[in-house]
Amino acid sequence: MAFALTAKQIELRGKWLVATIQNSNTEWVSSQLDLNEHIGNREGEFDVTSSGWFNSAKDWSWRLQGTVMFAQLMTSTGWYGKETSINLNLFVKNDGGTLKFLKLFVFSLCMKLLLC
């Protein structure tokens, strides 16, 4: 995984992770990944077993620092929780010039088999 090893100009544009990454020919190409499809919200914390985090994020609370994404997410009480974070380098990989998200069960299997 660790997409950042072959990436530059990494940005968070709303729910989209956007980066310039190297493809299999080592050329720099643009790629984007809809993080809302792969990361959810569980009581104000990022959750990689669900989706839809962006729908519950406080307006403009989301940001990216390096490969760590931060946001304030709503809890079941209707209040926003404290700022939560997730290191995208643990779940996003560069697949030949395309950003891909590995779900938790894939990540777990990958680590057990040392296929990452």
C-alpha positions as CSV (number, residue, x, y, z in Angstrom):
1,M,0.0,0.0,0.0
2,A,1.6,3.3,1.1
3,F,0.5,5.1,-2.1
4,A,2.4,8.2,-1.0
5,L,5.7,6.6,-1.9
6,T,4.8,7.0,-5.6
7,A,2.7,10.1,-5.3
8,K,3.0,13.9,-5.4
9,Q,0.5,16.7,-5.2
10,I,-1.8,14.8,-2.8
11,E,-5.0,16.7,-2.1
12,L,-8.3,16.3,-0.5
13,R,-11.1,17.9,-2.6
14,G,-14.2,17.3,-0.5
15,K,-14.8,13.6,-0.5
16,W,-12.2,13.0,-3.3
17,L,-8.5,12.0,-2.7
18,V,-6.7,13.4,-5.7
19,A,-3.0,12.8,-6.5
20,T,-0.4,12.6,-9.2
21,I,1.0,9.1,-9.1
22,Q,3.4,7.0,-11.1
23,N,1.9,4.3,-13.4
24,S,3.7,1.0,-14.3
25,N,5.8,2.9,-16.9
26,T,6.9,5.4,-14.1
27,E,5.0,8.2,-15.9
28,W,3.2,10.7,-13.7
29,V,-0.6,10.5,-14.1
30,S,-3.5,12.0,-12.3
31,S,-5.8,9.7,-10.3
32,Q,-8.7,10.3,-7.9
33,L,-10.6,8.2,-5.4
34,D,-14.0,8.8,-3.9
35,L,-13.3,8.2,-0.2
36,N,-17.0,8.5,0.6
37,E,-17.5,5.1,-1.0
38,H,-14.9,3.4,1.3
39,I,-14.9,5.2,4.6
40,G,-17.9,5.7,7.0
41,N,-18.7,7.2,10.3
42,R,-19.2,5.3,13.5
43,E,-20.2,7.6,16.3
44,G,-18.0,10.5,15.2
45,E,-15.0,8.3,14.2
46,F,-13.8,7.2,10.8
47,D,-14.9,3.6,10.0
48,V,-13.3,1.6,7.2
49,T,-16.1,-1.1,7.3
50,S,-18.8,1.3,6.0
51,S,-19.2,4.3,3.8
52,G,-20.7,7.8,3.7
53,W,-18.4,9.8,6.1
54,F,-18.6,12.9,4.0
55,N,-22.4,13.0,4.4
56,S,-22.0,13.4,8.1
57,A,-18.9,15.7,8.2
58,K,-19.2,19.2,9.6
59,D,-18.9,21.7,6.7
60,W,-15.3,22.5,5.9
61,S,-13.9,20.5,8.9
62,W,-12.2,18.0,6.6
63,R,-8.6,18.5,5.7
64,L,-5.5,16.5,4.7
65,Q,-2.1,16.8,6.4
66,G,0.4,14.6,4.5
67,T,-1.6,11.3,4.2
68,V,-3.7,11.8,7.3
69,M,-7.3,12.9,6.8
70,F,-9.0,14.9,9.6
71,A,-12.7,15.8,10.0
72,Q,-15.4,16.4,12.6
73,L,-18.2,13.8,12.1
74,M,-21.7,13.8,13.5
75,T,-22.7,11.3,16.3
76,S,-26.0,9.7,16.9
77,T,-26.8,12.4,19.4
78,G,-26.9,15.0,16.6
79,W,-23.7,16.7,17.8
80,Y,-20.3,16.7,16.1
81,G,-17.6,14.7,17.8
82,K,-14.1,15.8,18.3
83,E,-11.8,15.9,15.3
84,T,-11.0,12.3,14.1
85,S,-8.3,11.2,11.8
86,I,-7.3,8.3,9.5
87,N,-4.0,7.6,7.8
88,L,-4.9,7.0,4.2
89,N,-1.5,5.4,3.5
90,L,-2.7,2.4,5.5
91,F,-5.7,1.7,3.2
92,V,-4.9,3.4,-0.2
93,K,-2.5,1.9,-2.8
94,N,-1.3,2.8,-6.2
95,D,-2.4,0.1,-8.5
96,G,-0.4,0.8,-11.7
97,G,-1.4,4.5,-11.8
98,T,-4.9,4.2,-10.2
99,L,-5.7,4.9,-6.6
100,K,-7.4,2.0,-5.0
101,F,-8.9,1.5,-1.5
102,L,-8.3,-1.8,0.3
103,K,-11.2,-2.6,2.7
104,L,-10.3,-3.8,6.2
105,F,-11.0,-7.5,5.4
106,V,-8.7,-7.3,2.3
107,F,-6.1,-5.5,4.4
108,S,-6.2,-8.1,7.1
109,L,-5.9,-11.0,4.6
110,C,-3.2,-9.2,2.7
111,M,-1.1,-8.7,5.9
112,K,-1.6,-12.4,6.9
113,L,-0.5,-13.6,3.6
114,L,2.2,-10.9,3.2
115,L,0.8,-10.0,-0.2
116,C,0.8,-6.2,0.1
